[in-house]
Amino acid sequence: MKLLMSPASPFVRKARVVIRELGLTDSIPEVPISTSALASNSTIVAANPIGKIPALVRDDGPAIYDSRVITRYLNDYADGSLYPDAQIWELLTLEATADAIMEAALAMTYEIRLRPENERSPDWIEAQWAKAARGISAVNKMWMSHLNGPLNIGQIAIGCALSYVDLRHDARGWRNGNTALSDWHAKFIQRDSLIATAPQ
């Protein structure tokens, strides 16, 4: 197997963290792909017709894609415990919340970085931030109990989502009013898997 990836993507980072936490680093090489929302790389399109990363190229079947599919597959492949049955629906919802935060933050990044300044929509940017901010607030208010205890996919996804907000939109100050989540994130990003996958 191999993971088609770009290190700055929060969705890729989620898969890369899972690979490390499951002890699969030596068996799944990471293949950096240079691609963009405006011009998809042909290698990634061959694996994922949508042209998005990450994609996991398998030896025994077609490539699979969408980070949530990849992380679930890898957990089953390694007989991992990141998706415990007792909390499965809550953790899938928490992972979906994290992915929505990533999607909104990424949409802001695209609007700022890919559009000429005179074509950017401040209203669009603010609408995306409102989505991300609501998601962050909801995690702080409702989901902190699921961010403690044995490592699970919700923790990994939220950790990667918040780190991406730090990377691209730190000036937004997501920590304001989210003290419990801020304190948790400061500790969580000290894990070896998060340190190893931090964008340069």
DRENPA-3360 file (N, C-alpha, C; in nm, 2 decimals, always signed):
BEGIN
1 = MKLLMSPA = +0.08/-0.12/+0.00/+0.00/+0.00/+0.00/+0.09/+0.12/+0.00 ~ +0.03/+0.23/-0.04/+0.10/+0.36/-0.03/-0.01/+0.47/-0.02 ~ +0.03/+0.58/+0.05/-0.06/+0.69/+0.08/-0.02/+0.81/-0.01 ~ -0.11/+0.85/-0.10/-0.08/+0.97/-0.18/-0.12/+1.09/-0.09 ~ -0.03/+1.18/-0.08/-0.06/+1.29/+0.03/+0.01/+1.42/+0.00 ~ -0.02/+1.52/+0.07/+0.04/+1.65/+0.07/+0.05/+1.69/+0.22 ~ +0.16/+1.72/+0.28/+0.18/+1.73/+0.42/+0.10/+1.85/+0.48 ~ +0.06/+1.95/+0.41/-0.01/+2.06/+0.46/-0.16/+2.03/+0.48;
9 = SPFVRKAR = -0.21/+1.93/+0.42/-0.35/+1.90/+0.43/-0.39/+1.84/+0.56 ~ -0.49/+1.90/+0.63/-0.54/+1.84/+0.76/-0.60/+1.71/+0.74 ~ -0.66/+1.68/+0.63/-0.72/+1.55/+0.60/-0.61/+1.44/+0.59 ~ -0.50/+1.48/+0.52/-0.39/+1.39/+0.50/-0.33/+1.37/+0.64 ~ -0.31/+1.48/+0.72/-0.25/+1.46/+0.85/-0.32/+1.36/+0.93 ~ -0.45/+1.37/+0.93/-0.53/+1.27/+1.01/-0.50/+1.13/+0.97 ~ -0.49/+1.10/+0.84/-0.45/+0.96/+0.80/-0.30/+0.93/+0.84 ~ -0.21/+1.03/+0.83/-0.07/+1.00/+0.87/-0.06/+0.98/+1.02;
17 = VVIRELGL = -0.14/+1.05/+1.10/-0.13/+1.02/+1.24/-0.18/+0.88/+1.27 ~ -0.29/+0.84/+1.21/-0.35/+0.71/+1.23/-0.25/+0.60/+1.19 ~ -0.18/+0.62/+1.08/-0.08/+0.53/+1.04/+0.03/+0.51/+1.15 ~ +0.07/+0.62/+1.20/+0.17/+0.62/+1.31/+0.12/+0.55/+1.44 ~ +0.00/+0.59/+1.48/-0.06/+0.54/+1.60/-0.08/+0.39/+1.59 ~ -0.11/+0.34/+1.47/-0.13/+0.20/+1.45/-0.01/+0.11/+1.42 ~ +0.11/+0.18/+1.42/+0.23/+0.11/+1.39/+0.25/+0.06/+1.25 ~ +0.19/+0.14/+1.15/+0.20/+0.10/+1.01/+0.30/+0.18/+0.93;
25 = TDSIPEVP = +0.38/+0.26/+0.99/+0.47/+0.35/+0.92/+0.56/+0.28/+0.82 ~ +0.61/+0.16/+0.86/+0.71/+0.09/+0.78/+0.64/+0.02/+0.66 ~ +0.51/+0.00/+0.67/+0.44/-0.08/+0.57/+0.36/+0.01/+0.47 ~ +0.34/+0.13/+0.50/+0.27/+0.22/+0.41/+0.35/+0.35/+0.38 ~ +0.43/+0.34/+0.27/+0.50/+0.46/+0.23/+0.41/+0.58/+0.20 ~ +0.46/+0.70/+0.22/+0.39/+0.82/+0.19/+0.45/+0.88/+0.06 ~ +0.36/+0.91/-0.04/+0.41/+0.96/-0.16/+0.36/+1.10/-0.18 ~ +0.44/+1.20/-0.16/+0.40/+1.34/-0.17/+0.35/+1.37/-0.32;
33 = ISTSALAS = +0.24/+1.44/-0.32/+0.18/+1.48/-0.45/+0.16/+1.63/-0.45 ~ +0.21/+1.70/-0.55/+0.18/+1.84/-0.57/+0.05/+1.86/-0.65 ~ -0.05/+1.91/-0.58/-0.18/+1.93/-0.65/-0.25/+2.05/-0.59 ~ -0.35/+2.10/-0.65/-0.42/+2.21/-0.60/-0.57/+2.20/-0.64 ~ -0.65/+2.29/-0.58/-0.79/+2.29/-0.61/-0.83/+2.33/-0.75 ~ -0.73/+2.40/-0.81/-0.76/+2.45/-0.95/-0.70/+2.36/-1.06 ~ -0.60/+2.27/-1.02/-0.54/+2.18/-1.11/-0.50/+2.05/-1.05 ~ -0.58/+1.95/-1.06/-0.55/+1.82/-0.99/-0.44/+1.75/-1.06;
41 = NSTIVAAN = -0.35/+1.69/-0.98/-0.24/+1.61/-1.03/-0.29/+1.48/-1.09 ~ -0.24/+1.44/-1.20/-0.29/+1.32/-1.27/-0.27/+1.20/-1.19 ~ -0.17/+1.19/-1.10/-0.15/+1.07/-1.02/-0.26/+1.06/-0.92 ~ -0.30/+1.17/-0.86/-0.41/+1.16/-0.76/-0.54/+1.13/-0.83 ~ -0.56/+1.19/-0.95/-0.69/+1.16/-1.03/-0.70/+1.02/-1.07 ~ -0.59/+0.95/-1.09/-0.59/+0.81/-1.13/-0.64/+0.73/-1.01 ~ -0.61/+0.77/-0.89/-0.65/+0.70/-0.77/-0.79/+0.75/-0.72 ~ -0.82/+0.87/-0.73/-0.94/+0.93/-0.69/-0.99/+1.03/-0.80;
49 = PIGKIPAL = -1.10/+0.99/-0.87/-1.14/+1.07/-0.98/-1.18/+1.22/-0.94 ~ -1.21/+1.23/-0.81/-1.25/+1.37/-0.76/-1.12/+1.46/-0.76 ~ -1.00/+1.39/-0.74/-0.88/+1.47/-0.74/-0.84/+1.52/-0.61 ~ -0.90/+1.46/-0.50/-0.86/+1.51/-0.37/-0.77/+1.41/-0.30 ~ -0.69/+1.47/-0.21/-0.60/+1.39/-0.12/-0.66/+1.38/+0.02 ~ -0.63/+1.28/+0.10/-0.54/+1.16/+0.06/-0.62/+1.06/-0.01 ~ -0.54/+0.97/-0.07/-0.59/+0.84/-0.13/-0.50/+0.73/-0.09 ~ -0.55/+0.62/-0.06/-0.47/+0.50/-0.02/-0.48/+0.40/-0.14;
57 = VRDDGPAI = -0.36/+0.38/-0.20/-0.35/+0.28/-0.31/-0.32/+0.15/-0.24 ~ -0.41/+0.05/-0.27/-0.39/-0.08/-0.21/-0.34/-0.18/-0.31 ~ -0.28/-0.29/-0.26/-0.22/-0.39/-0.34/-0.33/-0.49/-0.39 ~ -0.44/-0.50/-0.31/-0.53/-0.61/-0.34/-0.67/-0.55/-0.37 ~ -0.68/-0.43/-0.42/-0.81/-0.38/-0.46/-0.79/-0.23/-0.51 ~ -0.90/-0.17/-0.55/-0.89/-0.03/-0.60/-0.85/+0.06/-0.48 ~ -0.80/+0.18/-0.52/-0.76/+0.28/-0.42/-0.89/+0.32/-0.35 ~ -0.87/+0.36/-0.23/-0.98/+0.41/-0.15/-0.95/+0.56/-0.11;
65 = YDSRVITR = -1.05/+0.64/-0.09/-1.03/+0.78/-0.06/-1.14/+0.83/+0.02 ~ -1.12/+0.96/+0.07/-1.18/+1.03/+0.17/-1.12/+0.98/+0.30 ~ -1.07/+1.08/+0.38/-0.99/+1.05/+0.50/-1.07/+0.96/+0.59 ~ -1.20/+0.98/+0.61/-1.28/+0.90/+0.70/-1.28/+0.75/+0.66 ~ -1.28/+0.73/+0.53/-1.28/+0.59/+0.48/-1.14/+0.53/+0.50 ~ -1.04/+0.60/+0.47/-0.90/+0.56/+0.49/-0.87/+0.52/+0.64 ~ -0.91/+0.61/+0.73/-0.88/+0.59/+0.87/-0.95/+0.47/+0.92 ~ -1.08/+0.45/+0.88/-1.16/+0.33/+0.93/-1.10/+0.20/+0.87;
73 = YLNDYADG = -1.06/+0.21/+0.74/-1.00/+0.09/+0.68/-0.87/+0.05/+0.75 ~ -0.78/+0.15/+0.78/-0.65/+0.12/+0.84/-0.67/+0.07/+0.98 ~ -0.77/+0.12/+1.05/-0.80/+0.07/+1.19/-0.84/-0.08/+1.18 ~ -0.92/-0.11/+1.08/-0.96/-0.26/+1.07/-0.84/-0.34/+1.02 ~ -0.77/-0.29/+0.93/-0.65/-0.36/+0.88/-0.55/-0.39/+0.99 ~ -0.53/-0.30/+1.08/-0.43/-0.32/+1.19/-0.50/-0.38/+1.31 ~ -0.63/-0.41/+1.31/-0.70/-0.46/+1.42/-0.68/-0.36/+1.54 ~ -0.70/-0.23/+1.50/-0.69/-0.12/+1.60/-0.81/-0.10/+1.69;
81 = SLYPDAQI = -0.80/+0.00/+1.77/-0.91/+0.03/+1.87/-0.95/+0.18/+1.86 ~ -0.93/+0.24/+1.75/-0.97/+0.38/+1.73/-1.12/+0.41/+1.72 ~ -1.19/+0.30/+1.68/-1.34/+0.31/+1.66/-1.41/+0.21/+1.75 ~ -1.40/+0.23/+1.89/-1.46/+0.13/+1.98/-1.62/+0.13/+1.96 ~ -1.67/+0.00/+1.95/-1.81/-0.01/+1.93/-1.90/+0.06/+2.03 ~ -1.85/+0.07/+2.16/-1.94/+0.13/+2.26/-1.96/+0.27/+2.24 ~ -1.88/+0.34/+2.16/-1.90/+0.48/+2.14/-1.90/+0.52/+1.99 ~ -1.93/+0.42/+1.90/-1.91/+0.44/+1.76/-1.98/+0.55/+1.70;
89 = WELLTLEA = -2.11/+0.57/+1.74/-2.19/+0.68/+1.67/-2.15/+0.81/+1.72 ~ -2.11/+0.82/+1.85/-2.06/+0.95/+1.90/-1.93/+0.99/+1.83 ~ -1.84/+0.89/+1.82/-1.71/+0.91/+1.77/-1.71/+0.95/+1.62 ~ -1.80/+0.88/+1.54/-1.82/+0.91/+1.40/-1.87/+1.06/+1.39 ~ -1.96/+1.10/+1.48/-2.01/+1.23/+1.47/-1.91/+1.33/+1.51 ~ -1.82/+1.30/+1.61/-1.71/+1.39/+1.65/-1.61/+1.40/+1.53 ~ -1.58/+1.29/+1.46/-1.49/+1.29/+1.35/-1.55/+1.38/+1.24 ~ -1.69/+1.36/+1.21/-1.75/+1.44/+1.11/-1.75/+1.59/+1.15;
97 = TADAIMEA = -1.76/+1.62/+1.27/-1.75/+1.76/+1.32/-1.61/+1.82/+1.29 ~ -1.51/+1.74/+1.32/-1.37/+1.78/+1.29/-1.35/+1.80/+1.15 ~ -1.40/+1.71/+1.06/-1.38/+1.72/+0.92/-1.46/+1.85/+0.87 ~ -1.57/+1.88/+0.93/-1.64/+2.00/+0.88/-1.56/+2.13/+0.92 ~ -1.50/+2.13/+1.04/-1.41/+2.24/+1.07/-1.30/+2.25/+0.97 ~ -1.24/+2.14/+0.94/-1.13/+2.14/+0.84/-1.18/+2.19/+0.70 ~ -1.30/+2.15/+0.66/-1.35/+2.19/+0.53/-1.38/+2.34/+0.53 ~ -1.43/+2.39/+0.64/-1.46/+2.54/+0.64/-1.33/+2.62/+0.64;
105 = ALAMTYEI = -1.23/+2.57/+0.72/-1.10/+2.64/+0.73/-1.03/+2.63/+0.60 ~ -1.04/+2.52/+0.53/-0.97/+2.50/+0.40/-1.04/+2.59/+0.30 ~ -1.17/+2.60/+0.30/-1.24/+2.69/+0.21/-1.20/+2.84/+0.22 ~ -1.18/+2.88/+0.35/-1.13/+3.01/+0.37/-0.99/+3.03/+0.31 ~ -0.91/+2.93/+0.33/-0.77/+2.93/+0.28/-0.77/+2.94/+0.13 ~ -0.85/+2.86/+0.06/-0.86/+2.87/-0.09/-0.91/+3.01/-0.13 ~ -1.01/+3.06/-0.06/-1.06/+3.19/-0.10/-0.95/+3.30/-0.10 ~ -0.87/+3.29/+0.01/-0.77/+3.39/+0.03/-0.65/+3.37/-0.06;
113 = RLRPENER = -0.61/+3.25/-0.08/-0.48/+3.22/-0.15/-0.50/+3.20/-0.30 ~ -0.62/+3.15/-0.34/-0.63/+3.12/-0.49/-0.71/+3.23/-0.57 ~ -0.78/+3.32/-0.50/-0.85/+3.42/-0.58/-0.77/+3.55/-0.57 ~ -0.77/+3.63/-0.68/-0.72/+3.76/-0.67/-0.79/+3.84/-0.57 ~ -0.72/+3.93/-0.51/-0.78/+4.01/-0.39/-0.91/+4.08/-0.43 ~ -0.92/+4.13/-0.55/-1.04/+4.20/-0.59/-1.16/+4.11/-0.62 ~ -1.14/+3.97/-0.62/-1.24/+3.88/-0.65/-1.28/+3.80/-0.52 ~ -1.22/+3.83/-0.41/-1.25/+3.75/-0.29/-1.38/+3.81/-0.23;
121 = SPDWIEAQ = -1.45/+3.72/-0.16/-1.57/+3.75/-0.10/-1.56/+3.75/+0.06 ~ -1.55/+3.87/+0.12/-1.54/+3.87/+0.26/-1.66/+3.80/+0.33 ~ -1.78/+3.81/+0.27/-1.90/+3.74/+0.33/-1.88/+3.59/+0.33 ~ -1.82/+3.54/+0.22/-1.80/+3.39/+0.21/-1.70/+3.35/+0.32 ~ -1.59/+3.43/+0.33/-1.49/+3.39/+0.43/-1.55/+3.39/+0.57 ~ -1.63/+3.49/+0.60/-1.69/+3.50/+0.73/-1.79/+3.39/+0.76 ~ -1.86/+3.35/+0.65/-1.96/+3.24/+0.67/-1.89/+3.11/+0.70 ~ -1.77/+3.09/+0.63/-1.70/+2.97/+0.66/-1.64/+2.97/+0.80;
129 = WAKAARGI = -1.59/+3.09/+0.84/-1.54/+3.09/+0.98/-1.65/+3.07/+1.08 ~ -1.77/+3.12/+1.05/-1.88/+3.10/+1.14/-1.91/+2.95/+1.16 ~ -1.90/+2.87/+1.05/-1.92/+2.72/+1.06/-1.81/+2.66/+1.15 ~ -1.68/+2.70/+1.12/-1.57/+2.64/+1.20/-1.58/+2.68/+1.35 ~ -1.62/+2.81/+1.37/-1.63/+2.85/+1.51/-1.74/+2.78/+1.59 ~ -1.85/+2.76/+1.52/-1.96/+2.68/+1.58/-1.92/+2.54/+1.62 ~ -1.85/+2.48/+1.52/-1.80/+2.34/+1.55/-1.71/+2.34/+1.66 ~ -1.61/+2.43/+1.67/-1.52/+2.43/+1.78/-1.59/+2.46/+1.91;
137 = SAVNKMWM = -1.68/+2.55/+1.91/-1.76/+2.58/+2.04/-1.84/+2.45/+2.08 ~ -1.89/+2.38/+1.99/-1.97/+2.26/+2.02/-1.89/+2.16/+2.08 ~ -1.77/+2.14/+2.03/-1.67/+2.04/+2.08/-1.64/+2.08/+2.23 ~ -1.61/+2.21/+2.25/-1.57/+2.25/+2.38/-1.69/+2.23/+2.48 ~ -1.81/+2.25/+2.44/-1.93/+2.24/+2.53/-1.98/+2.10/+2.55 ~ -1.97/+2.02/+2.44/-2.05/+1.89/+2.44/-1.96/+1.77/+2.44 ~ -1.84/+1.78/+2.39/-1.76/+1.66/+2.35/-1.63/+1.64/+2.43 ~ -1.61/+1.72/+2.53/-1.48/+1.70/+2.60/-1.46/+1.56/+2.66;
145 = SHLNGPLN = -1.57/+1.50/+2.71/-1.56/+1.37/+2.77/-1.51/+1.27/+2.67 ~ -1.53/+1.29/+2.54/-1.49/+1.19/+2.44/-1.34/+1.22/+2.39 ~ -1.29/+1.33/+2.44/-1.15/+1.36/+2.41/-1.05/+1.32/+2.52 ~ -1.11/+1.25/+2.61/-1.02/+1.20/+2.72/-1.03/+1.04/+2.72 ~ -0.94/+0.98/+2.79/-0.94/+0.84/+2.79/-0.86/+0.78/+2.68 ~ -0.88/+0.65/+2.65/-0.80/+0.58/+2.54/-0.81/+0.66/+2.41 ~ -0.70/+0.65/+2.34/-0.69/+0.72/+2.21/-0.80/+0.67/+2.11 ~ -0.87/+0.77/+2.05/-0.98/+0.73/+1.95/-0.97/+0.82/+1.83;
153 = IGQIAIGC = -1.05/+0.79/+1.73/-1.05/+0.87/+1.61/-1.10/+1.01/+1.63 ~ -1.19/+1.03/+1.72/-1.24/+1.17/+1.75/-1.12/+1.26/+1.80 ~ -1.04/+1.21/+1.89/-0.93/+1.29/+1.94/-0.83/+1.32/+1.82 ~ -0.80/+1.22/+1.74/-0.71/+1.25/+1.63/-0.76/+1.35/+1.53 ~ -0.89/+1.34/+1.50/-0.95/+1.43/+1.40/-0.96/+1.57/+1.46 ~ -1.00/+1.59/+1.58/-1.01/+1.72/+1.64/-0.87/+1.78/+1.66 ~ -0.78/+1.70/+1.70/-0.64/+1.75/+1.71/-0.59/+1.81/+1.58 ~ -0.61/+1.73/+1.47/-0.57/+1.78/+1.34/-0.64/+1.90/+1.29;
161 = ALSYVDLR = -0.77/+1.91/+1.32/-0.86/+2.02/+1.27/-0.81/+2.15/+1.34 ~ -0.79/+2.14/+1.47/-0.75/+2.26/+1.55/-0.61/+2.31/+1.51 ~ -0.52/+2.21/+1.48/-0.39/+2.25/+1.44/-0.39/+2.31/+1.30 ~ -0.48/+2.27/+1.21/-0.49/+2.34/+1.08/-0.54/+2.48/+1.10 ~ -0.64/+2.50/+1.19/-0.68/+2.64/+1.22/-0.57/+2.72/+1.27 ~ -0.49/+2.67/+1.35/-0.37/+2.74/+1.40/-0.27/+2.77/+1.29 ~ -0.26/+2.68/+1.19/-0.16/+2.70/+1.08/-0.21/+2.81/+0.99 ~ -0.33/+2.81/+0.96/-0.38/+2.90/+0.85/-0.46/+3.02/+0.90;
169 = HDARGWRN = -0.52/+3.01/+1.02/-0.61/+3.11/+1.07/-0.59/+3.14/+1.22 ~ -0.47/+3.14/+1.26/-0.44/+3.16/+1.40/-0.49/+3.30/+1.45 ~ -0.50/+3.40/+1.37/-0.54/+3.53/+1.41/-0.69/+3.53/+1.45 ~ -0.76/+3.43/+1.42/-0.90/+3.42/+1.45/-0.92/+3.39/+1.60 ~ -0.82/+3.34/+1.67/-0.83/+3.32/+1.81/-0.93/+3.22/+1.86 ~ -0.93/+3.10/+1.80/-1.03/+3.00/+1.84/-1.03/+2.97/+1.98 ~ -0.92/+2.99/+2.05/-0.91/+2.95/+2.19/-1.00/+3.04/+2.28 ~ -1.03/+3.16/+2.24/-1.11/+3.25/+2.32/-1.25/+3.18/+2.35;
177 = GNTALSDW = -1.28/+3.17/+2.47/-1.41/+3.11/+2.51/-1.41/+2.95/+2.50 ~ -1.30/+2.89/+2.47/-1.29/+2.75/+2.46/-1.17/+2.70/+2.54 ~ -1.17/+2.73/+2.66/-1.05/+2.70/+2.75/-1.03/+2.55/+2.76 ~ -1.13/+2.48/+2.79/-1.11/+2.33/+2.81/-1.05/+2.27/+2.68 ~ -1.10/+2.30/+2.57/-1.05/+2.25/+2.44/-0.91/+2.30/+2.42 ~ -0.88/+2.42/+2.45/-0.75/+2.48/+2.43/-0.65/+2.40/+2.51 ~ -0.68/+2.38/+2.64/-0.59/+2.31/+2.73/-0.57/+2.16/+2.68 ~ -0.68/+2.10/+2.63/-0.66/+1.96/+2.58/-0.57/+1.96/+2.46;
185 = HAKFIQRD = -0.59/+2.05/+2.37/-0.52/+2.05/+2.24/-0.37/+2.07/+2.27 ~ -0.34/+2.16/+2.36/-0.20/+2.19/+2.40/-0.12/+2.06/+2.44 ~ -0.19/+1.98/+2.51/-0.13/+1.85/+2.56/-0.13/+1.75/+2.44 ~ -0.24/+1.74/+2.37/-0.25/+1.64/+2.27/-0.15/+1.65/+2.16 ~ -0.12/+1.77/+2.12/-0.02/+1.79/+2.01/+0.12/+1.75/+2.05 ~ +0.14/+1.72/+2.17/+0.27/+1.67/+2.22/+0.29/+1.52/+2.19 ~ +0.19/+1.45/+2.14/+0.21/+1.31/+2.10/+0.31/+1.30/+1.99 ~ +0.39/+1.19/+1.99/+0.49/+1.18/+1.88/+0.43/+1.18/+1.74;
193 = SLIATAPQ = +0.31/+1.12/+1.73/+0.25/+1.12/+1.59/+0.21/+1.26/+1.54 ~ +0.17/+1.34/+1.63/+0.14/+1.48/+1.59/+0.27/+1.56/+1.56 ~ +0.37/+1.54/+1.64/+0.50/+1.61/+1.62/+0.55/+1.57/+1.49 ~ +0.55/+1.44/+1.46/+0.61/+1.39/+1.33/+0.54/+1.43/+1.21 ~ +0.41/+1.47/+1.22/+0.33/+1.51/+1.10/+0.30/+1.66/+1.09 ~ +0.36/+1.73/+1.18/+0.34/+1.88/+1.18/+0.39/+1.94/+1.05 ~ +0.31/+2.02/+0.98/+0.35/+2.08/+0.85/+0.47/+2.17/+0.88 ~ +0.57/+2.16/+0.79/+0.69/+2.24/+0.80/+0.66/+2.38/+0.74;
% end
